[in-house]
Amino acid sequence: MTGDGGAAEIIVNDDPFSNIPLPGASRLPLTVTLCKIGGANEWIIDATADEEQCSTMRLTLSLSPSGRMCGLSKGGVGTINLQALDAIMAHAAALGVQLNKLLTNEVKRGRGELDEDGEAATEVKRPVAAGGAAAADGKGKGKGSNTASKKKNKQAMTD
């Protein structure tokens, strides 16, 4: 879109609860970082900065939603034997699958596709406009999400 004088114009939506799904985001890899602390088989998952300072090495694995490894990065001066590396990669893959499921559910919940219990939302009612008129589509219910209003209402009740 161009503005005055032909310069590019960017329109920004300032509603923090509005989002546009990123196509293919459900297939993007997640990273799991493990830091070796102390003995040969002592690892910390997603270490704090202080814990990472005490580690001898760091492994960061990029994992697909199915747990398939698509990247590996090693940092630090420590070493690891191949058997231990296989075990750590298997553990990290299982963690990656769990994290991906949790993240996917949170994204769905934010879109109104899941309720607070993680169950599929069957029907989401839209708010009634001033004067008792139904929401924009005139039906008063539908597949749309009213997450922003729910979050604002919850915040108002806790204030």
N, C-alpha and C positions, 0 to 999 in steps of 0.2 A: 504494500500500500504506500502511496506517495502522498506527502503533505504539501504545504506551501513551498513554492520554489522548486518542486521536483525532488526534494530530499526524502529519503526513506523515513517512514513513520512507523513506530512500533506501538501497538496497543497492548497494554498489560492489564490482566484481570487481577485485581487486588483482593479477591475473596479467597482466604486461605483454605476454605473447604471445597473450592471448585477445582476440578482436575480433569485433564484430558488423558486417557490411557495411552501409554507409549506402546505403539504396535510392536509385538514380539517381546515385550518386557518379561513375560512369563518364561521365556526360553533363555534369558540372560544368565550367565554364571554368577555365583556368589563366591566370596573368598573366605577361607577359614585360615586363621593364623595360629600356629602352635609354637611355643617357645620352650626350649630345653633348659630345665633348671636342675642343678645338682646331678644326681645319678643318671645312668644311661636311659632309664625308662620313665623319667619324671618330666612331664610336659604340662604346660599351662595353655589353655585355650583362650585366645584373645586377651593376652596379658595387658596389665596396666603399664604405664610408662616406667614406673619404679620396678615392676616385676621384669619387664623387658631388659632393663639395665643389668639385672642379675643373671640374665640368661647367657648361655654360651653360643646358642644358635637359634635361628628363627626359620620356620618353614611356612610359607604362604601358598596355599593351594587354591586354585580357581576350579570350581566344581559346577557342572551343569545341574539343572533341577533333578535329573535322574541319578546324580552322584558320580557321573563320569568326569574324570579329571581332564581339564583342558589347559592347565598351566601350573607350574611349580616354580617357586623362587626360594632360594636359600640365602640367609644372611647370617653374619656372625662368623666366629672362628672355629666353632665346634664341628665335630664329625658325627656321622651316623652310618651304621652298617646297613646293608641292603635288606636284611630280614626286618630290622627295626623300621626302616623306611616303608616297607610293604605294610607293616602293621599300622603305622601312623597314617599312611594314606588311606587304608580301609576305614580307620576310625574317623578321619576327617571327612571321607565321602559320606558316611552315615550321618555325621553332624550337618553336612551341607544339605542333605535331603530333608532333615528335620527343620533346619533354618528356612529353607525354601518354602516348605509347606506352611510354616508359621507366617512368613512374609506374604505369601499368596493369600492366606486367609485374612490377614490384616488389610490388604488392598481390597479384597472383596467386601469386607465389612465396611470399609470406608466408602465404597460405592453403593452400599445398601443391599448387596447381594447376599449377605449373611447377617443374622441377628447377633446379639451379644453372646449367645451360647455357641456360636459357630455353625448354627443350622441355616439351611437355605431359607431366605426370607420369601414367604409365600405372597404377601401383598404389602405394599408400602403405601400408606395413605398420604396424600398431599395436603398441605395446609389449606385452610379455608380463608379466602381473602376477606377484606373488610366488607361488611354488609351481608355476610353469609353466602356470597357467591363462591362457587367451587374454583379450584385452581385453574391456571391458564388453559388447560385443555377442556375444561368444563365437565370433566367426569368425576373429579374429586378423589380418584384413586388410580393406581396404575403401577407400572414397573419402575418408575423413577425413584430417586433416592431423596430423602429429606434429612440427610446426615447433618448438614450444617445447622438446621433448626434444632435437631435433637441435641447436638453438642452445646449450642447456645443455651437451650433450656436447662440442660444438666449443669452448666456453669452458673446460671442464674440461681438455681436451687441451692448450690453450694456456697454462693457468696453471701 
